[in-house]
């Protein structure tokens, strides 16, 4: 399997695993006292979008725009704890755990991949942190968390739109670089000074060529032996036949 494809699959496994572990904690009211308010405003937001898509609301009206901006801000406000838990979880998994597992996560272990230095030196926890800031959108999540306390609804709405476009752009660049570059290094790898290698044994073209040459020689040798054996059999047959004729002539005399 191609290394770039293995990396994508490994990342999806890791994100799924983190989501499975983190989601129950986010929904515990003792840990996240804002969960009910968040769910309430999120439902209102999705219902408003659905009504707009169905043509029940005039999306060009100021009332609709103001309501969207207001709900977007309230969702972000009550989502701060959710986002903070997610950020901490991503740092623990992709930075701390991966550091102590020597460059591997669960996904990477399954796909036999490993994060190493691009300059043949030992990685420190800072390399993993910088790498995760970009790869896991942690830097954008932190910007949005801080933005809730700095901006008012209109300002925060504009900030969230810019961040959404940047997230899409960065992730697209990472995927394209991982797929198209010969060394499969993404933007996060280049900035953090890392690369991902496969731990599976690689058979070089030279070895393959050597094997093919050896197999060809073995086949030719076998064929030569067969031909030699066939010639010997023919010679033996002729010799035997000649001896029989000589014996018959002698007997006749």
N, C-alpha and C positions, 0 to 999 in steps of 0.2 A: 504494500500500500504506500502511496506517495506520502512523504513526510508532512507536507502542507495539509493534506486531508486528515492525517492522523492528529495533527495539532488542533484542527477545528473540532473534531470529534471529542478529543480529550477536554477541550475547553467547555463544550456543551455538557459533558458529563460532570465536570466540576461545578458549573453554574447550577445545574439541576440539583446536585448534592447539597450545595449551600442553601438553595431555596427550600429544600425539604426540611433542613435542620432549622433554618431561621424563621420560617413562616409561623410555626406554632408559638414562638416567643413573642412575635409581633402582635399576635391576637390575644395574648394574655393581658387582661386589664390591669393587673397589679404592676406589670412591667410597662405597659403602654396605656396610661389612663385616657389618652385622647382617641382611642380606637373607635369608639362609638360616634364621636363627632366627625371623625375622618370618613367613616362609612356613610354617614348621613349626607354630608356635602358631596361625596363622590357619587352617590346614587342620584342626587339632584343634578349634578353636572352631566352624567351619562343620559339622564332622562331629557335634559334640555337639548343635548346634541341629537338625540333620537328624534325629538319633536321637530327640530330644525331640518333634519334629513327627510322627514316625512312631509315637509312643507307646511307644518302647522304653525310655524313661527316665521316672522319676517327677519331673516338674518342680516338684513341691511339696516335695521332699526338701531338706534342708539341704546334703547332699552335692552335689547338682546346682547349687544357688545359689552355693555356695562355689567350685565348679569354674568356673562362668561368670565370677564376679568375678575369680578368679585369672588365667584366660586373657585376659580383657579387659585386665587390667593388663600382662601380659607382652607382648601385642600392641602396646599403647601404648608400652611401654618400648623395644621393638625397632623401633618405627615412628618414633622421634624424628628420625632422619636423613631418612627418607622425607618426613615432614611439613615438616622444615626446608628441604629442597630445593624442595618445592612452594611454600612461603611465599616463598622467595627468587625463584623463577621468576615467581610472580604479581606480586610487587613490580616486578621488572624489566620485565615485559610491560605491566601495567596502570598502572604509575606512571611509570617512567623512559622507556620507549619511547613511551608515549602522550603524555607531556609534550613530548618532542622532535619528535613528529609532529603537534604542535599540536592535541591533542585527538582524535586518531584512532588506531584499532587496525586490524588487517587486516579484521576483521569490519565495523567502522564504515566503512572505505574502500569495501568491497564494497557495502554498503547505503547509502552516501552520507550518513553521519551524522557529527556532530562534537560533542564536549563543549566547552561554552563557559561563561563566567561568567554567573550569573543577575543580576549587577549591572553589566553592561557594563564590566567591567575585565579586565585580563589575568590569567589563572590562573597560579599558581605551583605548584611541584612538591608543596607541602604539600596543596593542594586535591585533587590526584590521589591522594595517599597516604591522606588521610582517607576519600575516596570508595571507594578499594579496600579499606580495612580493613573496611568494612561490606558492600559488594557482594560481595566475594570470600571472605567469612568468615575473613579473615586474623586478625582479632582473636580469634576463637574457636579457631583453630588454635594461636595463640600461648598462649592460656590452657591448652589441653590439653597442650602441650609442657611448659610450666612446672609444670603439675599433676602430671606424672609424678614430678618431683623433690621435690615438696612433700608429696603425700598417699601414704598406704598403699593397698593394693588396694581396701578397702571405700570409703574416702574418694574415691579416684579414680573408682570405678564410679559413685558418686552424682554426682560432678562431670560425668562424661561424659554421664549421662542428662539433667542440667539443660542442658548445652551443646547437646545434640541437639535438645531442645525449643525452645531459644532460636534456634538456626539455622533451624529450620523456620518459626518465628514471624516472624523478621526477613525471610526470603526471601519468605514469603507476603505480608507487608506491602508489600515492595518491588514485587512483581508487581502487587498490587491497586492501588497508588498510580500506577504507570506506566500501567496500563490505564485506570483510572477518572478520573484527574485530567486536566483540559483541557490543562495544560502538560506532561503526561507525566513529571513529576518524581517520582522515587522517594525513599525515606527517605534514601538515600546522597547524592542530589542536594541535598536540603534541608540536611542537616548540613554538606556540603562547599561549599555555595553555588554549585552548578553546575546546568546543564541540558543536554539533548541536543537539537540542532536538525537538521533535514533540509537537505541542501545542494541538493536538487532544487528547480527553480523552481516557485513556487506561483502558480497563477492565481486571483486574487481573484474574489469573486462579482460585484463591480462591473465588472470587465473582461469577465466572462462575459456579464453583462447588456448591456454596451455592444455586444459582438459580436452578441448576439441581436437588438438593436435595429437595428444596421447591416444585418444579414442580412434582417430584415423589411422595412426601407426599400428595400433593393436589389430584393427580390422584388416589392414593390408598384410600384416604378419600372418594372421590366421589364413587369409586367402592364399598366401605364398606357401604355407605349410600344406594346405589342402592340395594345391597344384603339385607340390613336390611328392606328396604321398600318392597322388594319382599316377604320376610318372613312374614312381617306383613299382606300383602295382602292375602297370602296363609292362614294364621291363621284366618283372618277375614272371608275368604270364607268358611273355615271348620266350624267355629262357627255358621255362618249364616245357613249353610247346616244342621247342627245338630239341631238348633232351629226349622227349618222347619219340620224336621222329627218328632220331639217331638210334635209339633203342630198337625201334621197329625194323630199321634197315639192317642192323646187326643181327637181329633174330631171323630175318629173311635169308640172310646168307647162310 
